[in-house]
Amino acid sequence: MTSRVYLDARAPLHPAAREAIIAALDEGWADPRRLHSEGRRAARLADDARQVLAEHLGCAAAELHVTPSHTASLHAAVAAVAAARRRTGTRVVHSAVERAALITAARTVDPDGGPVPVHPDGQVDLEAWRDALREPAALAALQHANPEVGTLQPLAQAHAATLDAGVPLLVDAGASVGHVDVGEDWDVLAADPTGWGGPAGVGLLAIRRRVRTRSVGPQDEEPWAPGGVSVPLLAGAAAALRAVSAGRAEAGRRRRALIGRVRACLAGIPDVDIPGDAEHSLPHVLTFSALYVDGEALLTELDRRGVAVGSGSACTASTLEPSHVLVAMGVLTHGNVRLSLPVDADEADADRLCAALPDAVAGVRSALGAGGL
């Protein structure tokens, strides 16, 4: 069977994560909340993993909470901070290009609220952001970088505005951690281990001590992860982050060059748009849209040719609606495909994609009766 090329957002499990998970299955299988020797051994493994993760996220271990997933982190952060600040107000200020999970959580707290607009490159309109913060708000939320188009947000300026307004800032760094430096311009930070080669089934939420939260669910020993934390998965997430962080700079340069090759390839295909900011962006993410092309059909055609990619509209695919991110940016939404290069992506992967793209796009257009347009 011909080898396949995988270029989707959930990174393949890193070898370091696999080794750590297997080791922890042998040593950390017991409930870390128990006082017997097996429980204490599992607790030590969990504490070690938390320490590694906290160091890489730039927070204290006591400020780091484990959740069941990245979506759970975003939902819990919005609910817990908004509940603690309900006397201040119920408004949640957020950009129009946040993840659907964040927007849904914000609407639950603030049903009448509206998003802050963004520029065509995907960066938040800072003037509109500051204006939105003039009214009392429970929380502000702004991603570090967009997981669909890769655009980096002006977090320093956005955080300065929230500090002036006395509003905590939740930063979704699910697409960034492990790939670029996230910095310290945040009060609450959500990170996704699946983005850097860690396992699914665990999410990370860092909350500065200065931020007040209030539990909105039933009482549990682990309020952020009711029922307890999987020690093997936590160990795998820490091992993977430590491994990718060690070679982050080199991997970033290499993948940015590969993205450049893909951009050059796409430039030769008629009626293709590449949204976002090519300079101020993640080194491994690229989205393109092709006119007269159905995105799911193109994804299927590339998959048939051995190339796995993602659809930028995946979060709304079940409703057959276009990507809300591209709609907010005011760019082409037809035939949208998202690429996310894993840390070990190489020239052969880019060449395989570039060899498949022209014929795949032409084939889908022909099947839709748009081949001659």
VOPAGU-2260 file (C-alpha; in pm, 1 decimal, decimal comma):
REM VOPAGU-2260
SITE   aa  ch    i         X         Y         Z
SITE  MET   A    0       0,0       0,0       0,0
SITE  THR   A    1     132,6     342,2     -97,7
SITE  SER   A    2     225,4     553,1     202,8
SITE  ARG   A    3     -12,3     833,9     285,6
SITE  VAL   A    4      48,5    1197,6     371,2
SITE  TYR   A    5    -136,5    1328,8     677,8
SITE  LEU   A    6    -187,3    1706,8     693,8
SITE  ASP   A    7    -484,3    1758,8     927,5
SITE  ALA   A    8    -516,4    1958,1    1250,4
SITE  ARG   A    9    -501,9    1669,6    1499,4
SITE  ALA   A   10    -132,3    1584,0    1492,8
SITE  PRO   A   11     -20,7    1219,7    1480,2
SITE  LEU   A   12      68,6    1083,0    1823,2
SITE  HIS   A   13     430,4    1176,7    1894,0
SITE  PRO   A   14     664,1     880,6    1966,7
SITE  ALA   A   15     757,1    1040,8    2298,0
SITE  ALA   A   16     390,1    1052,1    2394,1
SITE  ARG   A   17     341,8     687,8    2301,9
SITE  GLU   A   18     638,7     581,3    2516,3
SITE  ALA   A   19     521,0     789,6    2811,7
SITE  ILE   A   20     166,3     654,7    2789,8
SITE  ILE   A   21     284,0     292,8    2782,1
SITE  ALA   A   22     515,6     350,9    3076,9
SITE  ALA   A   23     241,5     525,0    3274,1
SITE  LEU   A   24      -1,8     241,7    3204,6
SITE  ASP   A   25     237,6      19,7    3397,8
SITE  GLU   A   26     323,8     264,8    3676,3
SITE  GLY   A   27      34,9     511,8    3691,0
SITE  TRP   A   28    -277,1     306,4    3638,3
SITE  ALA   A   29    -409,3     355,1    3992,8
SITE  ASP   A   30    -631,7     640,2    4111,6
SITE  PRO   A   31    -391,8     925,1    4205,1
SITE  ARG   A   32    -639,8    1044,2    4469,6
SITE  ARG   A   33    -589,1     730,7    4679,7
SITE  LEU   A   34    -341,6     712,3    4968,7
SITE  HIS   A   35    -202,2     363,8    4904,6
SITE  SER   A   36     135,5     310,3    4741,4
SITE  GLU   A   37      -9,1     256,8    4395,3
SITE  GLY   A   38    -213,0     575,8    4422,2
SITE  ARG   A   39      81,4     778,3    4547,8
SITE  ARG   A   40     295,0     650,0    4260,5
SITE  ALA   A   41      30,3     760,1    4010,0
SITE  ALA   A   42       4,5    1097,2    4184,9
SITE  ARG   A   43     378,8    1151,8    4151,5
SITE  LEU   A   44     360,1    1080,8    3778,5
SITE  ALA   A   45      70,5    1324,6    3744,8
SITE  ASP   A   46     252,0    1592,9    3943,1
SITE  ASP   A   47     564,3    1553,3    3730,5
SITE  ALA   A   48     360,3    1586,7    3413,4
SITE  ARG   A   49     180,2    1895,9    3544,4
SITE  GLN   A   50     512,0    2056,9    3629,2
SITE  VAL   A   51     648,0    1999,3    3277,8
SITE  LEU   A   52     331,6    2131,7    3116,8
SITE  ALA   A   53     314,3    2435,3    3344,6
SITE  GLU   A   54     675,8    2529,6    3270,3
SITE  HIS   A   55     611,5    2521,8    2896,4
SITE  LEU   A   56     287,6    2717,9    2926,4
SITE  GLY   A   57     444,8    2981,6    3150,2
SITE  CYS   A   58     242,4    2932,4    3465,4
SITE  ALA   A   59     270,4    2774,1    3808,3
SITE  ALA   A   60     171,2    2410,1    3843,7
SITE  ALA   A   61    -103,1    2515,2    4086,2
SITE  GLU   A   62    -251,7    2736,7    3814,0
SITE  LEU   A   63    -280,4    2450,0    3565,2
SITE  HIS   A   64    -601,8    2249,3    3544,8
SITE  VAL   A   65    -669,5    1936,8    3342,9
SITE  THR   A   66    -997,2    1893,8    3152,5
SITE  PRO   A   67   -1139,1    1619,5    2928,7
SITE  SER   A   68   -1071,9    1808,0    2602,2
SITE  HIS   A   69    -993,5    2144,0    2445,8
SITE  THR   A   70   -1362,4    2208,6    2387,2
SITE  ALA   A   71   -1430,4    2129,3    2753,3
SITE  SER   A   72   -1157,9    2377,0    2852,0
SITE  LEU   A   73   -1318,2    2659,0    2653,3
SITE  HIS   A   74   -1666,9    2582,1    2779,9
SITE  ALA   A   75   -1553,0    2556,1    3142,4
SITE  ALA   A   76   -1340,7    2871,5    3129,4
SITE  VAL   A   77   -1621,6    3087,8    2993,0
SITE  ALA   A   78   -1878,0    2948,0    3237,4
SITE  ALA   A   79   -1655,1    2959,0    3547,2
SITE  VAL   A   80   -1516,6    3311,0    3495,9
SITE  ALA   A   81   -1852,4    3454,7    3392,1
SITE  ALA   A   82   -2020,4    3301,1    3698,0
SITE  ALA   A   83   -1761,5    3454,2    3931,1
SITE  ARG   A   84   -1801,9    3798,9    3770,7
SITE  ARG   A   85   -2180,1    3797,1    3723,9
SITE  ARG   A   86   -2217,2    4116,4    3932,0
SITE  THR   A   87   -1992,2    4297,1    3685,7
SITE  GLY   A   88   -2200,4    4190,1    3389,6
SITE  THR   A   89   -2276,2    3901,9    3157,8
SITE  ARG   A   90   -2113,3    4028,2    2839,9
SITE  VAL   A   91   -1843,9    3815,7    2676,7
SITE  VAL   A   92   -1630,8    4016,5    2435,8
SITE  HIS   A   93   -1481,9    3794,9    2165,5
SITE  SER   A   94   -1370,0    3814,3    1804,8
SITE  ALA   A   95   -1577,2    3689,5    1513,0
SITE  VAL   A   96   -1317,4    3423,3    1424,4
SITE  GLU   A   97   -1302,1    3230,7    1751,2
SITE  ARG   A   98   -1365,4    2857,1    1751,7
SITE  ALA   A   99   -1729,2    2754,5    1732,3
SITE  ALA   A  100   -1693,8    2599,7    2081,3
SITE  LEU   A  101   -1595,1    2936,4    2227,7
SITE  ILE   A  102   -1866,5    3127,3    2045,3
SITE  THR   A  103   -2128,7    2875,8    2159,9
SITE  ALA   A  104   -2012,2    2906,8    2520,1
SITE  ALA   A  105   -2019,7    3286,9    2496,4
SITE  ARG   A  106   -2373,9    3284,6    2359,2
SITE  THR   A  107   -2486,3    3065,2    2649,1
SITE  VAL   A  108   -2367,8    3331,4    2894,8
SITE  ASP   A  109   -2443,6    3635,1    2678,0
SITE  PRO   A  110   -2727,9    3547,6    2436,3
SITE  ASP   A  111   -2763,0    3902,2    2305,9
SITE  GLY   A  112   -2394,7    3967,1    2250,5
SITE  GLY   A  113   -2223,3    4010,9    1915,4
SITE  PRO   A  114   -1868,8    3940,0    1803,2
SITE  VAL   A  115   -1598,3    4197,8    1744,3
SITE  PRO   A  116   -1523,4    4223,1    1369,5
SITE  VAL   A  117   -1191,2    4134,2    1211,6
SITE  HIS   A  118    -992,5    4269,9     918,4
SITE  PRO   A  119    -971,8    4075,6     590,6
SITE  ASP   A  120    -645,1    3917,0     709,9
SITE  GLY   A  121    -823,6    3772,4    1014,1
SITE  GLN   A  122    -676,9    4003,8    1278,0
SITE  VAL   A  123    -921,9    4154,7    1522,7
SITE  ASP   A  124   -1015,3    4519,2    1471,9
SITE  LEU   A  125    -841,1    4670,0    1775,9
SITE  GLU   A  126   -1044,3    4989,5    1768,1
SITE  ALA   A  127   -1367,4    4788,6    1775,3
SITE  TRP   A  128   -1215,2    4566,1    2046,4
SITE  ARG   A  129   -1142,8    4866,5    2267,9
SITE  ASP   A  130   -1489,6    5006,9    2202,5
SITE  ALA   A  131   -1648,2    4676,9    2305,5
SITE  LEU   A  132   -1460,2    4689,6    2636,1
SITE  ARG   A  133   -1601,8    5031,1    2728,4
SITE  GLU   A  134   -1914,3    4859,5    2861,5
SITE  PRO   A  135   -1893,4    4627,1    3166,3
SITE  ALA   A  136   -1798,8    4271,9    3068,6
SITE  ALA   A  137   -1749,5    3944,5    3251,0
SITE  LEU   A  138   -1482,1    3813,2    3017,0
SITE  ALA   A  139   -1293,6    3880,7    2695,4
SITE  ALA   A  140   -1172,8    3603,0    2465,6
SITE  LEU   A  141    -924,4    3618,7    2180,6
SITE  GLN   A  142    -736,2    3332,9    2018,2
SITE  HIS   A  143    -357,6    3345,8    1995,6
SITE  ALA   A  144    -375,5    3231,9    1634,3
SITE  ASN   A  145    -658,0    3116,6    1414,3
SITE  PRO   A  146    -654,7    2737,5    1369,2
SITE  GLU   A  147    -809,9    2768,6    1023,9
SITE  VAL   A  148    -603,4    3036,2     847,4
SITE  GLY   A  149    -308,4    3065,7    1089,2
SITE  THR   A  150    -328,1    3442,7    1142,9
SITE  LEU   A  151    -164,4    3558,6    1467,2
SITE  GLN   A  152    -363,7    3805,1    1675,7
SITE  PRO   A  153    -223,8    4128,6    1825,9
SITE  LEU   A  154    -243,8    3989,1    2178,1
SITE  ALA   A  155     -19,3    4246,4    2344,5
SITE  GLN   A  156    -246,8    4534,1    2241,9
SITE  ALA   A  157    -564,6    4335,4    2305,3
SITE  HIS   A  158    -447,6    4233,8    2652,5
SITE  ALA   A  159    -347,1    4590,1    2737,2
SITE  ALA   A  160    -702,5    4696,2    2656,2
SITE  THR   A  161    -854,6    4427,5    2878,5
SITE  LEU   A  162    -621,5    4520,9    3163,5
SITE  ASP   A  163    -730,8    4883,7    3135,9
SITE  ALA   A  164   -1093,2    4769,8    3144,3
SITE  GLY   A  165   -1037,1    4532,0    3436,4
SITE  VAL   A  166   -1162,6    4234,3    3234,2
SITE  PRO   A  167    -979,2    3898,6    3232,6
SITE  LEU   A  168    -862,9    3774,6    2891,1
SITE  LEU   A  169    -912,4    3413,0    2787,0
SITE  VAL   A  170    -667,4    3310,9    2514,8
SITE  ASP   A  171    -733,4    3005,2    2300,3
SITE  ALA   A  172    -384,5    2879,4    2219,4
SITE  GLY   A  173    -497,2    2542,2    2090,3
SITE  ALA   A  174    -335,0    2594,2    1750,8
SITE  SER   A  175     -17,8    2759,6    1881,4
SITE  VAL   A  176     135,1    2577,9    2178,1
SITE  GLY   A  177     416,3    2351,2    2065,4
SITE  HIS   A  178     460,3    2545,4    1742,3
SITE  VAL   A  179     533,8    2908,4    1841,0
SITE  ASP   A  180     593,0    3107,1    2157,9
SITE  VAL   A  181     260,3    3209,4    2308,7
SITE  GLY   A  182     395,0    3470,1    2549,8
SITE  GLU   A  183     240,1    3603,2    2869,3
SITE  ASP   A  184     -40,5    3826,0    2741,9
SITE  TRP   A  185    -322,9    3625,3    2895,8
SITE  ASP   A  186    -514,7    3569,3    3217,0
SITE  VAL   A  187    -668,4    3235,6    3120,3
SITE  LEU   A  188    -507,6    3007,9    2861,6
SITE  ALA   A  189    -650,8    2697,9    2692,9
SITE  ALA   A  190    -410,5    2454,9    2523,3
SITE  ASP   A  191    -481,1    2140,9    2320,2
SITE  PRO   A  192    -238,3    1844,8    2342,4
SITE  THR   A  193    -371,7    1696,5    2017,6
SITE  GLY   A  194    -225,4    1996,3    1835,6
SITE  TRP   A  195     135,9    1908,3    1928,3
SITE  GLY   A  196     121,3    1528,8    1909,5
SITE  GLY   A  197     -24,3    1457,8    2251,5
SITE  PRO   A  198    -315,9    1220,1    2304,4
SITE  ALA   A  199    -685,5    1298,0    2275,4
SITE  GLY   A  200    -887,9    1279,5    2595,3
SITE  VAL   A  201    -709,9    1552,2    2788,9
SITE  GLY   A  202    -721,2    1932,2    2771,6
SITE  LEU   A  203    -526,7    2201,1    2956,9
SITE  LEU   A  204    -655,4    2519,1    3117,6
SITE  ALA   A  205    -419,7    2763,0    3291,2
SITE  ILE   A  206    -581,1    3025,5    3513,9
SITE  ARG   A  207    -376,8    3299,2    3680,5
SITE  ARG   A  208    -425,3    3323,5    4057,1
SITE  ARG   A  209    -561,4    3675,6    4017,0
SITE  VAL   A  210    -860,7    3550,4    3816,4
SITE  ARG   A  211   -1171,5    3454,9    4011,7
SITE  THR   A  212   -1370,1    3149,5    3902,9
SITE  ARG   A  213   -1679,9    2977,0    4032,5
SITE  SER   A  214   -1775,6    2616,0    3970,4
SITE  VAL   A  215   -2101,2    2584,9    3778,6
SITE  GLY   A  216   -2141,5    2207,2    3799,6
SITE  PRO   A  217   -2201,3    1949,7    4072,0
SITE  GLN   A  218   -1939,2    1918,3    4345,2
SITE  ASP   A  219   -1648,2    1691,1    4255,3
SITE  GLU   A  220   -1293,9    1633,7    4375,9
SITE  GLU   A  221   -1178,2    1732,0    4028,1
SITE  PRO   A  222   -1409,9    2022,8    3934,4
SITE  TRP   A  223   -1236,5    2076,5    3598,2
SITE  ALA   A  224   -1231,1    1703,1    3516,4
SITE  PRO   A  225   -1517,3    1537,1    3704,0
SITE  GLY   A  226   -1435,6    1176,2    3782,8
SITE  GLY   A  227   -1060,2    1226,3    3774,9
SITE  VAL   A  228    -767,8    1270,3    3538,7
SITE  SER   A  229    -607,8    1002,1    3322,3
SITE  VAL   A  230    -247,0     989,3    3439,6
SITE  PRO   A  231    -119,2     806,3    3126,6
SITE  LEU   A  232    -278,0    1065,1    2895,2
SITE  LEU   A  233    -142,9    1351,2    3104,0
SITE  ALA   A  234     204,9    1195,8    3095,7
SITE  GLY   A  235     178,9    1157,5    2718,1
SITE  ALA   A  236      79,1    1520,8    2672,5
SITE  ALA   A  237     376,3    1639,1    2879,7
SITE  ALA   A  238     626,1    1414,4    2702,8
SITE  ALA   A  239     509,9    1525,7    2359,3
SITE  LEU   A  240     521,4    1896,1    2449,1
SITE  ARG   A  241     870,8    1863,4    2591,6
SITE  ALA   A  242     985,9    1683,2    2275,3
SITE  VAL   A  243     838,8    1924,7    2020,8
SITE  SER   A  244     946,1    2231,3    2219,3
SITE  ALA   A  245    1308,4    2122,0    2204,2
SITE  GLY   A  246    1308,7    2144,7    1823,2
SITE  ARG   A  247    1040,3    2408,2    1779,9
SITE  ALA   A  248    1250,5    2674,6    1608,7
SITE  GLU   A  249    1397,5    2441,2    1346,8
SITE  ALA   A  250    1062,6    2273,4    1283,0
SITE  GLY   A  251     901,8    2613,8    1242,0
SITE  ARG   A  252    1155,2    2728,0     981,2
SITE  ARG   A  253    1128,2    2402,9     787,5
SITE  ARG   A  254     750,8    2397,1     782,1
SITE  ARG   A  255     722,6    2764,3     690,3
SITE  ALA   A  256     938,1    2688,4     386,8
SITE  LEU   A  257     712,0    2395,3     299,5
SITE  ILE   A  258     405,1    2616,4     329,9
SITE  GLY   A  259     577,3    2854,6      89,5
SITE  ARG   A  260     612,7    2571,6    -162,8
SITE  VAL   A  261     245,1    2489,6    -133,0
SITE  ARG   A  262     156,2    2856,4    -180,0
SITE  ALA   A  263     361,7    2862,7    -501,0
SITE  CYS   A  264     181,7    2551,7    -622,2
SITE  LEU   A  265    -159,6    2700,3    -550,5
SITE  ALA   A  266     -63,9    3017,6    -737,2
SITE  GLY   A  267     -59,8    2810,5   -1056,8
SITE  ILE   A  268    -418,4    2689,1   -1013,6
SITE  PRO   A  269    -686,4    2926,1   -1150,7
SITE  ASP   A  270    -938,7    3089,3    -916,7
SITE  VAL   A  271    -778,0    2984,3    -588,3
SITE  ASP   A  272    -770,3    3218,4    -288,1
SITE  ILE   A  273    -537,7    3188,5      13,3
SITE  PRO   A  274    -681,6    3391,1     302,6
SITE  GLY   A  275    -489,6    3518,3     603,3
SITE  ASP   A  276    -160,3    3694,9     664,5
SITE  ALA   A  277     135,2    3511,6     510,3
SITE  GLU   A  278     387,2    3688,5     734,6
SITE  HIS   A  279     213,2    3711,5    1073,5
SITE  SER   A  280      90,7    3354,6    1089,7
SITE  LEU   A  281     159,9    3010,1    1228,7
SITE  PRO   A  282     439,1    2829,7    1043,9
SITE  HIS   A  283     239,8    2512,9     977,9
SITE  VAL   A  284    -117,0    2617,3     889,6
SITE  LEU   A  285    -259,2    2711,6     550,0
SITE  THR   A  286    -614,1    2735,6     417,4
SITE  PHE   A  287    -715,0    2783,0      57,0
SITE  SER   A  288   -1047,5    2817,3    -121,0
SITE  ALA   A  289   -1116,3    2719,6    -481,0
SITE  LEU   A  290   -1397,4    2874,0    -682,7
SITE  TYR   A  291   -1645,8    2632,8    -843,2
SITE  VAL   A  292   -1533,3    2355,2    -608,0
SITE  ASP   A  293   -1716,6    2170,0    -332,9
SITE  GLY   A  294   -1480,6    2149,4     -34,5
SITE  GLU   A  295   -1591,5    1806,1      83,0
SITE  ALA   A  296   -1559,7    1667,7    -269,2
SITE  LEU   A  297   -1206,6    1805,6    -296,2
SITE  LEU   A  298   -1115,8    1661,1      43,7
SITE  THR   A  299   -1244,4    1321,3     -70,6
SITE  GLU   A  300   -1054,3    1341,6    -398,0
SITE  LEU   A  301    -728,7    1424,2    -220,5
SITE  ASP   A  302    -792,2    1142,0      25,8
SITE  ARG   A  303    -833,2     903,2    -267,7
SITE  ARG   A  304    -491,3    1017,0    -385,7
SITE  GLY   A  305    -335,6     943,2     -46,1
SITE  VAL   A  306    -336,9    1294,2     102,5
SITE  ALA   A  307    -537,9    1358,7     420,4
SITE  VAL   A  308    -636,5    1721,7     475,5
SITE  GLY   A  309    -906,7    1901,6     671,8
SITE  SER   A  310   -1202,9    2111,7     573,5
SITE  GLY   A  311   -1189,6    2461,2     716,1
SITE  SER   A  312   -1565,3    2450,3     756,6
SITE  ALA   A  313   -1557,7    2130,3     962,9
SITE  CYS   A  314   -1707,7    2295,6    1270,3
SITE  THR   A  315   -2018,9    2385,8    1071,5
SITE  ALA   A  316   -2020,5    2101,8     818,6
SITE  SER   A  317   -2321,8    1935,2     980,2
SITE  THR   A  318   -2532,5    2243,9     906,9
SITE  LEU   A  319   -2400,0    2278,6     551,4
SITE  GLU   A  320   -2295,5    2634,5     628,8
SITE  PRO   A  321   -1969,8    2794,3     512,4
SITE  SER   A  322   -1683,9    2855,5     752,9
SITE  HIS   A  323   -1780,1    3135,3     991,5
SITE  VAL   A  324   -1412,8    3236,4     998,8
SITE  LEU   A  325   -1394,6    3299,3     624,5
SITE  VAL   A  326   -1734,2    3469,6     628,7
SITE  ALA   A  327   -1611,5    3706,8     900,8
SITE  MET   A  328   -1300,8    3782,7     695,7
SITE  GLY   A  329   -1511,1    3851,6     387,5
SITE  VAL   A  330   -1316,1    3612,1     164,8
SITE  LEU   A  331   -1403,5    3325,0     -67,4
SITE  THR   A  332   -1568,3    3032,5     112,6
SITE  HIS   A  333   -1611,2    2786,9    -175,9
SITE  GLY   A  334   -1400,3    2470,8    -185,7
SITE  ASN   A  335   -1227,6    2541,7     143,2
SITE  VAL   A  336    -943,0    2309,4     249,8
SITE  ARG   A  337    -722,3    2345,1     558,7
SITE  LEU   A  338    -367,0    2213,5     584,9
SITE  SER   A  339    -179,4    2162,3     911,0
SITE  LEU   A  340     175,5    2027,8     877,6
SITE  PRO   A  341     295,0    1798,3    1159,0
SITE  VAL   A  342     637,1    1860,7    1312,2
SITE  ASP   A  343     800,2    1589,5    1100,4
SITE  ALA   A  344     656,5    1705,7     766,4
SITE  ASP   A  345     917,4    1708,6     490,5
SITE  GLU   A  346     965,3    1804,5     125,2
SITE  ALA   A  347     826,1    1472,5       6,6
SITE  ASP   A  348     496,8    1548,1     182,1
SITE  ALA   A  349     472,0    1891,5      20,3
SITE  ASP   A  350     564,0    1748,4    -319,6
SITE  ARG   A  351     300,7    1476,4    -288,0
SITE  LEU   A  352      35,5    1735,5    -207,2
SITE  CYS   A  353     145,5    1967,8    -488,0
SITE  ALA   A  354     141,7    1680,9    -737,0
SITE  ALA   A  355    -215,4    1590,5    -640,3
SITE  LEU   A  356    -372,4    1936,1    -613,6
SITE  PRO   A  357    -402,1    2056,1    -977,9
SITE  ASP   A  358    -568,4    1738,8   -1108,1
SITE  ALA   A  359    -784,7    1704,4    -796,1
SITE  VAL   A  360    -921,2    2059,0    -830,1
SITE  ALA   A  361    -973,2    2015,8   -1204,2
SITE  GLY   A  362   -1148,3    1684,0   -1151,5
SITE  VAL   A  363   -1392,9    1820,5    -896,1
SITE  ARG   A  364   -1468,6    2121,0   -1112,9
SITE  SER   A  365   -1531,0    1893,4   -1410,9
SITE  ALA   A  366   -1763,8    1671,1   -1207,2
SITE  LEU   A  367   -1964,8    1979,7   -1108,0
SITE  GLY   A  368   -1986,3    2095,2   -1468,9
SITE  ALA   A  369   -1750,0    2387,9   -1411,9
SITE  GLY   A  370   -1445,9    2253,3   -1591,8
SITE  GLY   A  371   -1450,9    2512,7   -1865,1
SITE  LEU   A  372   -1526,8    2814,4   -1648,6
